[in-house]
Amino acid sequence: MKRQSSIVLVCAGFLLLSGMGGAKAKSEASDKTVDTLYPGLASGALTFARLSELPSGVLLRADTVDIAASELEKELAGAPAAVQPQLKKNGFFLLENLATKKLLLHVAGKNAGMARTAVEQDDAKIIQAYLERTLGSIQVTDAEVKEFYEANKDMCGGATLEQVKADLKQYVLQEKRQRAVQEHVRTLGKRMIIEVSAPWVAQQAIMAKDNPVDKARAGGLPSLVDFGASGCRPCDMMTPILAALEKQYEGKVNVLFVHVQEEQILAARYGIESIPVQVFFDKNGKEVFRHTGFFPQNEIEKKLSEMGVR
């Protein structure tokens, strides 16, 4: 139950959008969105952004928020050297992260009366105050904690439910809040008009597919991708299982392992925050299921069988 720590995940879960006002996209809005034309490219706030012809040098426009190409170049130059090569192939991901913070701070200030009226009220405090006000209603039941425990006993080192209940409750609550955050952020483009540069996105979509996961998804076979890292106990427990599955399903299923410390941007693109995570894709490349934690081989085989793999 190891939580990935990576600078590239900072924007994925900034705010839970609740009761948000502002400009609303019409229900009959253009179908030329990132999600419809480039499925899987966006993972957050730009999922339902509209592809448009914007002024030269402008990559994104939403209400009074503009993001220029020069601003993105500055972000790239300021990133750690170790991830810069990955970011160069994932410019759209970098834009989406930058846009998430800008757009949600804009929404918080415009609709929640949280504009920076005091010197000490910086971005982090605005975000924190907004989170405290909007996340308070999300709770976790004992049944949800028990269900998580039963599915992840091996991660608990043999401890009983009562021994780890308090810690698990906090963990499950954090996961539940994060899922709610991600869904509301993902649908931001349904509640306000966000436009991105169509020619620029077209170029970025090509570069973003140059990785093992996207290549496997486009290969015409179902895929099982395990995101993990060496030294993580449940991750290491998955290693022999993946090797056995790769041999067992040769020619039928793509079985991949992605080391999240070596592929930080790819892991962030796929929303990996805890490891290990097993993500299942059908033969068309569509995600059909994901599981967090150690996943026994027999359970994986059941899931593949449900997907029609024999």
SVG drawing of the C-alpha trace seen along z (x, -y; Angstrom):
<svg xmlns="http://www.w3.org/2000/svg" viewBox="-28 -42 47 63">
<polyline fill="none" stroke="black" stroke-width="0.4" points="0.0,0.0 2.8,-2.3 1.8,-5.8 3.7,-7.2 5.4,-10.5 6.0,-12.5 6.1,-16.1 4.1,-15.4 1.0,-14.4 0.5,-17.7 -2.4,-19.0 -4.4,-15.8 -6.4,-16.2 -6.4,-19.9 -10.1,-20.6 -13.5,-19.0 -15.7,-21.1 -19.0,-21.5 -21.9,-23.9 -19.7,-25.5 -21.1,-28.4 -19.6,-30.4 -20.0,-29.9 -21.7,-26.6 -21.2,-24.6 -24.3,-24.0 -25.6,-20.4 -25.4,-20.6 -21.7,-21.7 -19.3,-20.8 -18.3,-17.2 -14.8,-18.3 -13.5,-17.7 -10.2,-16.1 -12.1,-13.1 -13.9,-12.4 -11.1,-13.0 -8.2,-11.7 -9.5,-9.2 -7.2,-8.6 -5.0,-11.6 -6.6,-13.7 -7.0,-12.4 -8.3,-15.4 -9.6,-19.0 -9.1,-19.0 -11.0,-15.8 -14.0,-17.8 -12.0,-20.8 -13.0,-22.0 -10.5,-21.9 -10.5,-25.3 -8.4,-27.7 -6.8,-30.0 -4.6,-33.1 -0.9,-32.3 1.0,-31.3 -2.1,-30.6 -2.6,-27.0 -5.6,-27.3 -8.4,-29.8 -11.2,-29.6 -13.1,-32.7 -10.4,-35.1 -7.7,-32.4 -5.1,-32.1 -2.1,-29.8 0.6,-30.7 3.1,-28.3 5.9,-30.4 4.4,-29.6 4.5,-25.9 8.1,-26.2 8.9,-27.9 7.3,-25.0 9.3,-22.5 12.5,-24.3 11.8,-24.4 11.1,-20.7 13.7,-18.3 16.2,-17.1 15.3,-13.5 11.7,-14.0 12.3,-16.6 12.7,-14.0 9.4,-12.4 7.7,-15.8 8.9,-16.8 6.8,-13.8 3.9,-14.7 3.3,-18.4 -0.4,-17.9 -0.1,-16.3 2.0,-19.3 -0.6,-21.7 -3.4,-19.8 -1.6,-20.0 -0.9,-23.7 -4.5,-24.4 -6.0,-22.4 -4.4,-24.7 -5.2,-27.9 -8.7,-27.0 -9.7,-25.8 -8.1,-28.8 -10.1,-31.0 -13.3,-29.1 -12.6,-29.3 -12.0,-33.0 -14.9,-33.8 -17.6,-31.7 -16.6,-31.0 -15.7,-34.5 -12.1,-33.4 -10.2,-36.0 -6.8,-37.0 -7.8,-40.0 -5.1,-39.5 -1.4,-39.3 -1.1,-36.0 -3.8,-34.3 -1.6,-32.4 -2.7,-29.7 -2.1,-26.9 -4.3,-28.5 -7.1,-29.2 -7.0,-25.6 -6.9,-24.3 -9.8,-26.4 -11.8,-25.3 -11.0,-21.6 -12.0,-21.9 -15.4,-23.4 -16.1,-21.0 -14.8,-17.6 -16.3,-17.5 -19.4,-15.5 -17.5,-12.5 -17.3,-9.7 -16.3,-6.0 -18.4,-3.3 -17.2,-0.3 -18.5,1.9 -16.2,0.2 -13.2,0.6 -14.0,4.3 -14.4,4.8 -11.0,3.2 -9.4,5.3 -10.8,8.5 -9.4,7.6 -6.0,6.6 -5.2,8.9 -1.7,9.6 -0.9,5.9 -1.7,5.9 1.1,8.3 -1.2,10.7 -2.8,8.1 -6.5,8.5 -9.1,6.0 -9.4,4.6 -5.7,4.0 -5.5,2.0 -9.0,0.6 -8.2,-3.0 -5.3,-3.3 -7.3,-1.6 -10.2,-3.9 -8.0,-6.9 -6.5,-5.3 -9.9,-4.3 -11.3,-7.8 -8.3,-9.4 -8.9,-7.1 -12.6,-7.9 -12.0,-11.6 -9.4,-11.4 -11.8,-9.5 -14.5,-12.2 -11.9,-14.9 -10.8,-13.3 -14.3,-12.8 -15.3,-16.5 -12.0,-17.8 -12.4,-15.5 -15.9,-16.9 -14.8,-20.6 -15.2,-21.1 -18.9,-20.2 -19.5,-23.1 -17.4,-25.8 -16.1,-26.4 -12.5,-25.4 -10.8,-25.7 -7.4,-24.3 -5.4,-24.8 -6.5,-22.1 -3.2,-22.0 -1.0,-21.8 -3.1,-19.0 -2.9,-17.0 0.9,-17.1 0.9,-16.2 -1.4,-13.3 1.1,-11.6 4.0,-12.0 2.1,-11.0 1.4,-7.5 5.2,-6.7 5.2,-4.5 4.8,-0.8 1.3,-1.1 -0.3,-3.0 1.4,-0.8 0.0,2.3 -3.5,0.8 -3.3,0.2 -2.1,3.8 -5.5,5.4 -5.2,7.7 -6.4,7.3 -3.8,5.8 -2.9,6.1 -0.6,3.4 0.9,3.6 2.2,0.3 4.6,0.8 8.2,0.4 11.0,2.6 11.2,2.8 7.5,2.4 6.4,5.7 3.1,6.2 4.8,5.1 7.5,7.7 4.8,10.3 3.3,9.5 6.5,10.2 6.3,14.0 2.6,13.8 3.2,11.4 5.9,13.7 3.5,16.7 0.7,14.8 2.9,13.6 3.8,17.2 0.3,18.5 -1.4,15.9 1.3,15.5 -0.3,14.3 -3.6,13.6 -2.9,10.9 -0.3,8.1 1.2,8.3 3.3,5.3 5.1,4.0 5.7,0.2 8.2,-1.0 6.6,-4.2 9.9,-5.7 11.3,-5.3 8.2,-6.3 6.8,-9.1 4.9,-10.9 3.3,-7.8 2.2,-6.7 0.8,-10.1 -1.0,-10.1 -2.8,-6.9 -3.7,-8.3 -1.4,-6.0 -1.1,-7.2 -0.8,-4.0 1.1,-0.9 0.8,1.7 -2.1,1.1 -3.3,3.5 -5.1,1.9 -7.1,4.1 -7.8,2.9 -10.0,4.7 -8.8,5.5 -9.9,2.0 -7.7,0.4 -10.6,-0.7 -10.0,-0.4 -12.5,2.0 -11.1,2.5 -8.4,1.6 -7.3,2.9 -5.1,1.5 -2.8,3.7 -1.7,7.3 -3.9,9.2 -3.7,13.1 -3.2,14.9 -6.5,16.8 -8.4,13.5 -6.6,12.0 -7.5,15.1 -11.1,14.7 -11.1,11.1 -9.5,12.0 -12.1,14.7 -14.8,12.1 -13.2,10.1 -13.6,13.1 -10.0,14.3 -9.6,18.1"/>
</svg>
